[in-house]
């Protein structure tokens, strides 16, 4: 079935659709956090081979994630980088973590390959300072950001990934400190469909995944394992994800839901210290969410609830109780967003209540009596509740967009006092090819439970840490023609009460201690892309893109230090070049090259080349029941030039890793 990627105003354009089956509908895009989707009138979706039409409430086409109420991307006042489904397919990646490596603004540091444990930072921030969302629901862990990227989905489940750089408290709450990543999954088609894929490769790598969808419901699941490309790095990974929507015919409304599960037991060679080469960890996650979309007169409502649970079992030496920790973390979130479009623009408001709690053998305050858990008795706990009230107003004119708002926030883990975090975004469009955007934003981050309480050999937490505060200013110039796109952005942030684990110069015990400091942050980013198929549909080259990011930070500690675990090891330079296209008939090649240099102890620069060669056959007719609609086979080469490198000081990363697989679509 053909898919139309752009429209033409030529009189002969209609003839391109003759003899072809066409989908008619409205593009649906999820909004983020407390943003309420704009509910259009019920729209009819016409699908091939379906004699009856189904109706559902659809979101406004092509919405941006930069404000409380949805705005069209081309008029949004703040930059949102979007990695589309085509970008995901062209990149030839198997995990979302690998996809984010191709975004220059995102710092992806992995200890284990294939998404085993990946730390994700944005704009110089650490893994604890980026908020991760799945279909707009916050899935970040208050225990530690090491676990936030444990996702119950694979790259094949993803429709697009949205990256918002910089603080964004007024939209996403206080934890949106250095940026937000929203992962939007593929929705169900009306007719039943299914996908099956399997792959294998060096070091005992084996993966199998399946996905089926019908009538608004989608179920996907997968399993992977490997013996490991370096010593003591074997892993297993299991995930499952169910999502769907239920139209409510008694009222123009729709109820959507999602349920997720992931399990990752893995060897963790030197992950948390060089003195143990046989560490081991097991991460398990459950999640569930509900969202109701409806209207009350002219007011658009989208109340939602969200629950996440993490189990973490860690051993300093695999199979030994010495240095063993157990943790169970729960988050419960209630969101009550609404927005109203009227003659003076769009006014949005929302209320968010989020409770975070941990039961642990290591973290928190002592319990009066032990609490039985899975395989252990928890001895400590901590609990805090965050209340946020959002208010924003958007004005869209022919050449201008203004978006301004404020977050009022109270956290029981701080001092239960109300604090205010404003923000304002302005966009000017002097010409249809040019856009200039300017933003001022603020953000707050509460310390994780690890920051507050973790203590062990040569490491000590601090229960009196103050929350981090950031004040960001950014400027972006964007230019876009039919097949050429480029943008240049600059940012500055003044960040106070930053949290890091450091060794004080006066400390003869060489102990890492968590403490507060301040910094000044400067950043520049340049992105450019050439998309020749926007003009020449049969061009062998689909896309060629170049990205560069530069960061500089002046760090001011209250006392001299000799070492830092995270904050001083930001990416100074990152270059990403990607190209993909057709070599012959259905044979395609995608290439990516990354070069990056980090500050601090892991400062050695390195470059990596990844490649995928694939044959994609989409020629099977839809009406032949029992036969696949399409199939593809592929071969992957990760780290094609076999470079030796580390993203953390002690953790050796794999060299060349070859694999291959197939995918069937029914």
N, C-alpha and C positions, 0 to 999 in steps of 0.2 A: 504494500500500500504506500503511495507517495505521501510525503510530508512536505508542506509548504513552509519555507523558512523566511521568505520575505514576499512582499507584494509589489506588483508593477502596475503602473497606470496606463500602459500601452493598450490600444484597442484590441490587439490580437492575443492578449494574455489569456483570455478565457479558453482559447483553443488548446492550451496546454493541459487542461483538465478533461478534455474529451476522452471517453473510454476508460476513465480512471475512477476508482472509488474514493470518495472524499469525506473526511470527518468535518462536521459542522459543530461548533461549540464555542466556549469561552475559556481561555487559559486561566487555570486556577493556580494561585500562588499563596503559600502560607505566610502569615505575618509573624512577627517575633514577640516573645515575652508577653507583655500586657497589651500589645497592639490588637485591636479588634478588627477582624476582616470586614471589608465593605460588602454587605450583602446586596447583590443585584436582585432584580425580579427573577422568579424561577425561570430557568432557561432550559430549552429542550436540547438534549444531546442526541444527535442522529448518528448511528453507527452502522457499519456495513453488515449486511446479513441479518439485521434485527428489524422485524416487522413492527415492533412496538417501540415507542419512544419513552424514555425515562426522564424525569425532571429532578433537578437538585439545585440547591442554592450555590451559586458560584461566586468566587471572589473576583474583585476587580482585576482586569488583565494587567499583567506586568507591574506588580506593586513593588515598592522599595521597602527595605527594612530599617530605614533611618529615622522613623518617627512613630509616635503612638498610633496615629491613624494612617492607613495605607496611602501612599502617594505613588503615582506612576514614576518609573525609574528616570525617565528623561526630564522630569521636573523636580526630582528630589533635591533637597538642599544640602545633602551630605553624601559623601562617597561610600558606596557599597560595592565591593568587588564580587562578581558572581562567576562561579565556575559552573558552566552549564552541563547538561547531559552529553552534548557533543564533545565538550572539553574532557569529560571523564572518559568517554569511549576512546578519544584520540590519544589520551595519555597512557592508556594501557596499564592502569594500576589496578590492584586487587583490594586495597584498603583506602579508607578516607585519609589516613595519615600520610600515605604515599602521595595522594593527590595534593594535599596541602603543602608538601615540599616544593611544589611547582609554583607557589604564590610567594613572591619576593617579600611581602610584608609579614609573612608568617615564619616563625622560627620553630622548626620541628627537630627535636633532639630525641633520638631513640636509644634505649638501652638494648632492647630486643627487636629483631626484625619482624615483619609481617604484622605490625600493630600489637605486639606482645606488651611492651610498655613504652609509650611515647609521650613525651612532654611537649605541649604546644604553647608557644608564646606569640604575642602580637606586638609589633612596634617597640621592641626592646624589653617588653615585660616578661616575667617568668611564667611558668606553667600554672602557678596559683592565681595569676592575675587576669587570665582570659576566661570568659564565660562561654561554655559549650551548650548549645541548644539543639534539640532534635524536634523538628517540626514546630519550633517556637517554644518548646518546653525546656526549662532549665534542668540540665542533667549533670551539672558540675558538682564535684564532691567537696564538702566542707572538711573532710578528713585530710585529704591531700590531693593536689592537682595531678599527681602521678596516675590517679585512677579515673580522671574525668574523661579521658579519650577511650575508655573501654566501651565500645559501641556494640549494640546488638544487631547491627546491619553491616553489610559489605558494600563495596563500591557499586555492585550491580543493583542494589536497592535504591541508589541515590538519584534524584532528579536534578538537584543542583546544590551547591554550597555557597553561602553568602558570608562574606567577611567584612565586618565593620571595624575600622581602625580607630583607636583612641577611646578615651573615657566616654561613657554613655549612660550615666546614672539615671537621667530623667526618663529614659525609655525602658531600660532593662533592669533597673535596680542597682544597688550599691556594688554588687560583685562585678559589674561590667567596668572593670578598672582600666585595662589597656586595650580592650577590644572584645568583639563578640564574633563567634562562628556559629552560624545556623545551618544545620544539615536538614535538607528537605527531601523526603523520600518520595518515590514514585507512587502514584495512586492507581487504583484499579480501573481496568477497562470494563465496559458493560458485558461483552462476551467473555466466556472463560478463556484463559490463556495460561501457559506454563513455561518455565525455563528450567533447564538442567545443565549444570556445568561441572567439570572435573578437571583437575590439573595435577601434575607431579613434576618433580625435578630433583636436583642435587640435594644431598644431605638428608635424604628420606622425606623430602617435602611431598605432602599429599593433601589435596583439598577437594571437597565435594560440596556443592551448593544447589539448592532448589528454590523455586519461587512459583507460586500459583496465585491467580487473582480472578475474581468474577463478581459482577454485580455489586461493586463498591467495597469488596473485602479482599485483602491481600495477606498471604502468609509466606514468609521466607525463612529459611534455616540453612545452616552450614556448619561444616567441621573441617578443621585443618590441623596438621601436626608436622613436626620436623625433628630430626635428631640434633640439629644445630650446626651452624657453619664454623663456630668457634667452641672452645672447651666449655662444657657445662652450660649449654645454651639451648637444650631441647625444650620444646613447648608443645602444648595442645590448646586448641581454641574451639569453642562451641558457641553458636549464637542462634537465636530465634526471634522473629519479630512478626507481630500480627497487628494490622491496622485496618480501619474501615470507617464508613459513615452510614448513618441511618436517617433517611428523610422522615420528617415528622409531618404527616399530611394534614393533621388537625390545625396546624399553624405554619406559616412560612418559616420553617426552622429546620435545622439539621444538627444531629448529634454525631460527633466523630470521636474515635477512640484509638489508643495504641497501647500495646503490651510488648515488653521486650525482656530478653534474658541473655546473659553472656556468662561464660565460664572459661577461665584461663589459668591452668596450672603450668608453671614453667620453672626451669632452672635459671638462677639469677646470678651468674658468675660475676663477682666484684661489683654488682649493681649499686650497693650502698657502702662499699668500703673495700680497699685492696687487700686487707688481711684475711678475707674469707673468699675462696674461689669456688665454694660449693653452696652458696646461698640458694634458697628456694622460696617461691611465693605462689599463692593461689588466690585469685580474684574472682569473685562471683557477684553478679549484679542482677537485680530485678527492677522493673519499672512499669508503671501504668499511668495513663492520663485519659481524661475526658474533657471535651469542649463542646459547648452548646452555642450555635450561632443562630441568632434570631433578631427580630426588630420589635420595638415598642413605639408605634407611631413613626417619627422620623429619627429615633435614636437606635443606633446599631449596637447590639449587646453580644458579648462573647465570653460568658463566664467559663472558667476552667478549673480543674483540680489536677494535681500531679503528685505522684509518689515515687520515690527512688529508695532502694535498699542495696547496700554494699556489704559483702562479707570479705574480709581480708585476713589471710592466714600466712604468716611469715616465719621463716626459720633462718637463723644466721648460718647454721650448718644443717644441710638437708638430713632429715631423720633424727635430729637431736633436739631435745627440749631447751638447750642452752640458747639464750637470745631469741626465744620463740614468742611471737605476739599474735593475739587474736583481736579483731575489731569488727563491730557491726554498726553501721551508720544508716540513719533514716532521715529523709527530708520529706516534708509534706508542704505543699504549696496550694493556696487558694488565690485565684485571680478573678477580679470583677472589673473588666474594662468596658468602656462604652465610648462612642463618638457620635457627634451630630454635625451634619453638613447644613450650613445656613448661609445667608447672603453675605456675611462677613468672613466666610472661610469655614474651616473645620475645627471644632473644639473637641478635644479628647481628654478623658480622665479615667483613672483606674485606681483600684485598691489591691494591694498584694500582701498576703500574709504567708510567711515561710518559716516553718519550724525545723531546726536542725538539731539532731541528737546523736550521741555516740555512746555505745557500751564497749568497754575495752579492758584488756589486761594491762595496758600501758598508759593510755591517754585519759585525762580527765581527773576529777576529784574523787577521793576514795568513797566507795559505796558503803552504807551502813552494814549490808550483808551481801555476799556474792549472789550474782544472778546467773542462772544456768543458761548456757548457750550451746551452739553446735560444736561439740568436741572440747568444751572448756567451761569455766565459770568466769564471768566478767567481774572484775574487781573495781573498776572505775567508770565514771560517766560524766558527761557534760551535755547541757541542753540550752539552746538560746532561740529566741523568736525575733524575726525581723518584720516590721510593719512599714510598708511604703505606700504613699499616696502620690499619684502622678497627675499632673495637669499640663496640657500643651494646647497651643493654637497654631494652625497652619493657614497661611494665605498664599494662594497661587494666582499670579497675574501672567500676562502674556510674556513678559521678559524677566519676571522676578518670582522667587519663592522665599517666603519667610516662615521659619518654624522656631518657636520659642516655648520654653516650658520650665518646670521645676519639679523636683522630687522632694517631698517631705518624708523624712525617714527616722525611725526609732528602732533600736536594737537592745534587747534585754541583756545581751552579753557585753555591752559597752557600759552605758550608765542610764539607759532607759530615758534619754532626753531626745527631743525632736531636733533634727538638723536638716538644713536645706541645701540642695544641690541643683543649681540652675544650669541652663544650657540654651544656646541660640545658634541657629544655622541660617545662612543666607546664600542664595544662588542667583546669579545674574546671567541671562542668556542674550547677549547682544546680537547674536546671529545663530541661525539654526545649526551651524557646525561648531559653535563655541559655547562653553559653559565655564563660569568662574564660581567656585564655591568657597565659602569661609565659615569656620565654626569655632565656637567657644564651648567647651564641655567640662564637666567635673565628674569625678568618680571617687568612690570609697570602697576599700576592701577590708573586711574583717579578717583577722588572723585565722588560719586553719587550726584544727585541733592539734595537728602535728607541730605547728609553730608554737603553740601555747604550752604543750605538755611533754613533747617527746624528749626523753633523756636516756642516754646509754653511754657506751664506751666512747669517750672523747666527743660527746655531743650533749647539749643541754638546752632545753626549751625555756620559755619565759612567759609565765601566766599573766604578766602585767604589760604585755605588748599593746601599743596603741594601734588603732586601725590606720591603714594607708590612705592618703588623700592625694588626688591628682587634679591639676588644673591645666587643661590642654587647649592649645590654639592651633588650627590647621588652615591651610590654604591650598586649593587645588585648581588647576587649569586643565580643561579637557577639550580635545578637538576630535571630531569624528566625521568621516565621509563614508561613502558607500562601502568601501573595502579597506579603509585605513582608519586606525584608531590610535590615539596617543593621549597620555595625560602625565602631568608633572605635579607632584604634591610636596609640600613642606610642612613640617610640624614642629611645635615646641611644647614641652610640658614641664611644669614645675611640680615636683612630687616630694611630699614630706611624709615623715613617719614610715618610710619604706622598711620592709622586713627582709632580713637576710640572716644566714648563718655564717658567722665570721670568727676568725681567731684574732684576738686582740694582741697587739705587739707586746703588751706588758704581761701576757699570760704565759707562764713557763710550762703549763700543763698541755699546751697545744690543743685546747678544747674548742670545738665549734659551738658558739652560743648564738641564740636568736636574739636580735636586737633591732632598734629603729635607727634610720639615717635619712638623709635627704639627697636629692639629685636634681640636676638640670638635664633635660633630654632634648636633643635636636635630631631631626630625621629628614631625609630627602628620598623620594621614590620616583622612578621614571618607568613607565610602561608604554610599549608600542606593539602594535599587531598589524599584520597584513593578511587579509582574508580574501584571496583572489576569487573564490567561488561565489562571492556576493555579486560579482559581475560576470564571470565566466564559469558557468555551472559545471563544465566538463574539465576544468583545469586540474591537472594531477595534484598540485599542491593545495591542501585544504587551508592550512594556516601556518604562519610563521610569527613567533612572538619573542620579544626581548624585554626583560625586566631587570631593573637594578635598584637596590635599596642600600642606603648608607645611614648609619646611626652613630651618634656620639653622645656620651653621657659624662658629666662631671659629678662625681660622687663625693659627698661630704659626710664622713663618719665623725661622731662626737669624739672618738678616740682613734689613734693610729691602729691599723690592722695589718696583718701579714697574709691573710688568705680569706677568700669568699667562696661559698658553695655555688651561688647562682647569680646574684645581681651583677657581679662584675664580669660575667661571662656571656655578655650579649653579643649578637652578630654585628660586627662593624661593617662588613661588606657582604652582599649576596647578589649574585648574577644568575639569572635563569634564562636559557634559550630553549625554545621548543619548536619543533617542526613535525608536521605529519602530512601524509598524502598518499596517493595511489601510485604504485609502481607499474602494475599491469593488470588490467581487468579488475578482479576483486581483491588483488594482492596489495596490501597497504603496509606502510612502514611509519612508525612514530619514533622520534628521537628526542631526548631531553638531556641538556647539559647544565649542571649546577656547579658554580664555584662560590665558595664562601670562606670568610675568615672571621674568627671569633676573638674577643679579648679574653684576658685572664689566663688560667692555667692550660685550658684546652685551646690554645691560640694558633695551632698549626693550620695553615690554609690547606684546603683540598678541593679537588674537582671530581665529579662523578658523571658518568654517561650511562643512561638507561635506554634500552631499545626494545621495541615490540614489532614483530613481523606477523601479520595476520591475513587470513583469507576469509572473507565474509560473503556468504551466499544468502541473499534475501529474495530469491526468485520463486520460491514455492507458492502456488496459488492458495488463497485463503480457503476456497471451497473444498479442497481435498482433505477430508476428515481422516484423522489418524496419521497424517504425514506432517513433518515439521514445517512451520512457516519459514524457518531460516536456520542456518547453522554457521558456525565459525570455528576455525582452528587457529592457534597462535603459538608463538614461541617468544619467551621473554629472556632478556639478559639484563640482570641488575648489576651495576658496577662493572660495566663491560670492559673497562681497561684495567680491572683488578687492582685498584688502588687500596692501600692500607690506610685506615683512618680511624679516628675516635671522635665521637660527639660529646662524650664525657671522658674525663682524664684517664680512667683506668679501664674502661669497657671497650674492648676491641670489637670492631664491626666487621661483617663478612666481606670477603673479596668478591670475585665474580661468582654469581649464582644464576645458573641456567634452569629454566623450567618451561613447561609447555602444557597446553590443555585444549579443551573444546567446549563449545556451548551450543545447546539446542534450544530452539524457541518454537513452541507449539501453538 
